[in-house]
Amino acid sequence: MASPTPDPQPAANALFNQSLEKGLAVLRAFDAAHRTLTLGELAELTGISKGSAQRTVHTLQQLGYVGKHPQTRRFQLLPTVIEIGFNYLAAHPLIRAAHPYLSQLANASGETASLTEPVGLEMVYVAQLVTSKFIPVHTPVGMRIPMYCTSSGRAWLSTLPDAQVRTMLEASSRVARTPATLTDVDAIFERVAVCRQVGYASNCEELFLGDMGIGAPILDSKGQAVGAVHLSPPTSRWTMEEAQKKLAPLVIECARAISQSIAH
C-alpha cells in the first residue's frame, strides 16, 4: 500500500499551491497495486479529506487525467497522464545522448540495457533498450528501484563521499526483497567501495529472483554522477562470475562513452 500523505499544512511560502499538491498526490496514489480506486480509498491513501478528494478527482476528470472504469465505476488513470512523463523524457538531454550507446551495449551483450537516474533514495528508469531474449522481470521506463540493493544504485552511490553514502543507506528502508538481499549498512557499503575500485557495481538476485545487475555511473563535465547504466543478465543465462568477466567491461565502456558525450 502506498504511504499516506499527511494533510498539507499551511505553507511557509505564500506561492505554494496546496490544491496542486493534492492533485498530484491523487495521481501518485494509482500504481500497479492500486489500478482502480474508490473516492474513499483515494482519500485514505493521500491523507486528505473525502470532500477535498472529491473536488480534486472531479477536476482531474474534467481535465482528462482520471476516469471511471466502465464496469466497476471505480476511478482509474487515463492515457492523458502519460503526456506529463513523456514531455520530461522527450526533452531530457541525457536520454538523447545515451540512446545510441545503450543500443550498442544491448547489441554487444545480447541483454537489456537500461539508463537510470536518482530520485531520493531510489533510481528511476528513464530509458531502456530491450533485446529479443527472455527476461524474467519487466522493468518499464518510469519504474523506481531502491539504491541499496541494485547495481545502478550502488554505482551512483560509489561517486559520493563516504559519509553521504552511509547517511543515505541508513535512511533507506533496506527491506529484504529476496533471501539474497543485503540489508546491513556495512555490507552494502563494502559493495559500494568495491565499485570505486573496479568501475562497476553488481547485485545477484537481491531485488528480483532470477535477475542480476551490472551497472556503472555516468558523470557530467564536473565529475558528478547524473545517472547510471546497467545490464540485467538473468541467472538462467549467466553466472555472476561470467557476467562480471564478459559484461562488466561493456557496461563500463558504455558509461564512459555517455559521460564523454555529455561533457562537451
Sequence and secondary structure as in RCSB ss.txt:
>XXXX:A:sequence
MASPTPDPQPAANALFNQSLEKGLAVLRAFDAAHRTLTLGELAELTGISKGSAQRTVHTLQQLGYVGKHPQTRRF
QLLPTVIEIGFNYLAAHPLIRAAHPYLSQLANASGETASLTEPVGLEMVYVAQLVTSKFIPVHTPVGMRIPMYCT
SSGRAWLSTLPDAQVRTMLEASSRVARTPATLTDVDAIFERVAVCRQVGYASNCEELFLGDMGIGAPILDSKGQA
VGAVHLSPPTSRWTMEEAQKKLAPLVIECARAISQSIAH
>XXXX:A:secstr
           SSTT  HHHHHHHHHHHH BTTBSSB HHHHHHHHT  HHHHHHHHHHHHHHTSEEE TTT  E
EE GGGHHHHHHHHHT HHHHHHHHHHHHHHHHHSS EEEEEEETTEEEEEEEE  SS  SS   TT EEESTTS
HHHHHHHTTS HHHHHHHHHHS    SSTT    HHHHHHHHHHHHHHS EEEESSSSTTBEEEEEEEE TTS E
EEEEEE  BTTT  HHHHHHHTHHHHHHHHHHHHHHH  
